[in-house]
Amino acid sequence: MMLRSDCTAMDAGDPLRALRDRFALPSGVIYLDGNSLGARPKSALDRARQVVEAEWGNDLIRSWNKAGWFDLPARLGAKLAPLIGAKPDEVVVTDSTSVNLFKALAAALHRQEELRPQDKRRVIVTERANFPTDVYIAQGLTSWLDRGYEIKLIDSHEQLPQAIDETTAVVMLTHVNYRTGRMHDMREVTALAHARGALMLWDLAHSAGAVPVDLNGADADFAVGCTYKYLNGGPGAPAFIWVPARHQEAFRQPLSGWWSHASPFTMQSTFEPIEGIRRALCGTQPIVSLAMVECGLEIFMQTSMGAIRTKSLALTDLFIELVETRCSRHPLELVTPRDHAQRGSQVSIAHPHGYAVMQALIERGVIGDYREPHIMRFGFTPLYTSFADVWDAVDTLADILDREQYDLHAKRDAVT
Ligand SMILES: *Cc1c(COP(=O)(O)O)cnc(C)c1O
């Protein structure tokens, strides 16, 4: 039987343990929700002060050049690139994940029509269990295009091989599912899509900074992702979009704003796209928020995704083992795959009273979150989660379940 002292011994031998000090975490809190909103890098406060006080307050409009505001989307993209197997000039940090998905999906449909004009491929394959905004964006785009595109929603990853065929234009999947924590095999699914003539668009919202990703290695076509989750960019921080070098010249997206113009300050009346990844931009960015993304990325530069993955799997394995040994009397069901190859960096556990149990955990300082139906989500962020945290979280969970210390009438907040 594992003891707490075993966990503190694991912490003592953890090569990432020093990085925890780079984050401002409140005392008395075990934070297992970095998959939804990453913790604050300590450096973010000084950086925010610098941007607001010096760059905005003092230098005013001169900061677009002097402080490099104008180049920030591309500069941050280059810093993020190694985490997702991209080249530095293939990524920009900009807009939201939803908006980037709109741009990427539209560009993918356009590219497909260009590549195989005779095919009349009109189907977008995705999962019913995908994050809702991804499906909504696809629905919104296709209904506005009004060109006969349809969306095929599959109910399980096992249906992928039969779902992708000669009618498929684009396969659009989220690499790690937000609810179950299940991870697709990026290389295998991309190869399958390509073998059937489809283009492959990945959403990395729960992958970037969570698991090693090799977009170029997998030969993917387009990708988007989030910076406010595992990348610790701050609430609502701009997202990213990846377009590989081989697709950049043909890349056409409908939000052709002035930031994607070849010469934005010549103020021409006709749009002409800029070369390269800036073509994925639209308009002026929220610089204060964008600047925070760098603080999170700088911490990742102190380590590697390999080291992060090793610890992530150790944390999630430990959590599963402790829950199964200490809470075995209770009706808990492990939703996340045990197979490492299929597991992201979260563990989802269903309980008939999942919402009430999660509220009780949060009241006692163990912060996870809840997703319908019945699922308690626990995110594990190796940069700042310790093995002792895992022990203490399960200790609290076991106590709440053993003594039924949860309120079945717990009020539902707007954000769960
Ligand atoms: C978190 C998440 C989003 C968030 O999109 P926003 O535009 O930032 O609201 C989108 N897709 C997936 C798969 C996510 O997990």
The ligand as an SDF file (V2000), in Angstrom:
LIG
                    3D

 15 15  0  0  0  0  0  0  0  0999 V2000
  -11.0630   24.8460  -24.5220 C   0  0  0  0  0  0  0  0  0  0  0  0
  -11.4220   24.4630  -25.9090 C   0  0  0  0  0  0  0  0  0  0  0  0
  -11.8520   25.4320  -26.8160 C   0  0  0  0  0  0  0  0  0  0  0  0
  -12.0270   26.8430  -26.3740 C   0  0  0  0  0  0  0  0  0  0  0  0
  -12.3450   27.6940  -27.4020 O   0  0  0  0  0  0  0  0  0  0  0  0
  -12.4320   29.2630  -27.1030 P   0  0  0  0  0  0  0  0  0  0  0  0
  -12.6060   29.8700  -28.4190 O   0  0  0  0  0  0  0  0  0  0  0  0
  -11.1820   29.6510  -26.3860 O   0  0  0  0  0  0  0  0  0  0  0  0
  -13.6030   29.5010  -26.1990 O   0  0  0  0  0  0  0  0  0  0  0  0
  -12.1110   25.0270  -28.1090 C   0  0  0  0  0  0  0  0  0  0  0  0
  -11.9640   23.7350  -28.4850 N   0  0  0  0  0  0  0  0  0  0  0  0
  -11.5600   22.7840  -27.6180 C   0  0  0  0  0  0  0  0  0  0  0  0
  -11.3960   21.3920  -28.0880 C   0  0  0  0  0  0  0  0  0  0  0  0
  -11.2940   23.1200  -26.3060 C   0  0  0  0  0  0  0  0  0  0  0  0
  -10.9140   22.1910  -25.4360 O   0  0  0  0  0  0  0  0  0  0  0  0
  1  2  1  0
  2  3  1  0
  2 14  2  0
  3  4  1  0
  3 10  2  0
  4  5  1  0
  5  6  1  0
  6  7  2  0
  6  8  1  0
  6  9  1  0
 10 11  1  0
 11 12  2  0
 12 13  1  0
 12 14  1  0
 14 15  1  0
M  END
$$$$
